[in-house]
Amino acid sequence: MTKHFVGDTATLLGRSLRHIARSPDTIITTAIMPIAMMLMFVYVFGGAINVGGASYVNYMLPGILLITVASGIAYTAFRLFMDMKGGIFERFQSMPIARSSVLWAHVLTSLIANLISLVVVVLVALLMGFRSPAGVSAWLSVAGILILFTLALTWIAVIPGLTATTMEGASAFSYPLIFLPFLSSAFVPTDTMPGPLRAFAEHQPVTSIVNAIRDLFTEQPVGTDIWIALGWCVGILAVAYAFAMNAYRRKIS
């Protein structure tokens, strides 16, 4: 059964990746908005924001990486919605394939596409002056956090992709996720925020994830932030996966 699932998922993943290869504009579009934000914040606002003497591009890159992921998953919901409306799912259900492989192919496609976008954003950040003394283990830790974060948000994206009634509704859910880093430590220190906003910013998932990535990039002790970040990512992933699979079972029943 496991071999059947893996083979079916690999076949469907190849199908999805071929679609992306034929329209690379989706990856380019996903990367353009975070890059534009990075340019604006560094060259327009960066000089007016006090981050303790650190390079502002170094300070805000972790938040930009999370925005890149939040932007990319909108396409996952869109592609899933189009497959549902186009009758592809019904066609697959009539074939002897593992049912969950259809969803996993979309999720892994999202992961690969988002990783490509993240690499593009990091390369642009390097051109803008981003520098990190982090070693291989720290970079691998950052990659692991971003992969978990991408999987968590992708499974969230699966839910509207399955349940939305319009194309706009399928992708619009990502807007609050894109906005969430602005209410965190991603762009300004939280101690500059007013009381209620500061309390929210310091206890929402993005802040702990941003802080953990920032500490890894600068080779600072990560303390409890990395465990809180991993806890948030794993928790969101588990809950989103459960809801997505429940929605999927209802759709194909």
Disulfide bonds with the S-S distance in Angstrom:
none
